[in-house]
Amino acid sequence: IEERTVYLIFYQNQVALRRRPERGLLAGLWEYPNELSGQTDWLGQWGFSPRALERAGTGRHIFTHIEWHMCCYEILCRSASSAYTWVSIEDLRHEYALPTAFRIFLKEELE
């Protein structure tokens, strides 16, 4: 079991995505920024200065050999980082395939 924190990072009506590594679990797929919970101040390390931070829910996803227990936060940022791909909800709906493990956190916006 892995405890993970997922970040829905918004700037000007766009959400941050990053591509997973080419090897390993969910190789090469898009994802919301996420890390093991309790490891460090990821937002600060990534250079984000949030205007607002709100808990957006929890989720669980079971792979064949790993179970993710996820806590998600929605963050409104003052600026965007070029380290991420910024996409609109409309583009996310039609152009970017997210793994099921992450899609649950934007369910309301996608309906």
Disulfide bonds with the S-S distance in Angstrom:
none
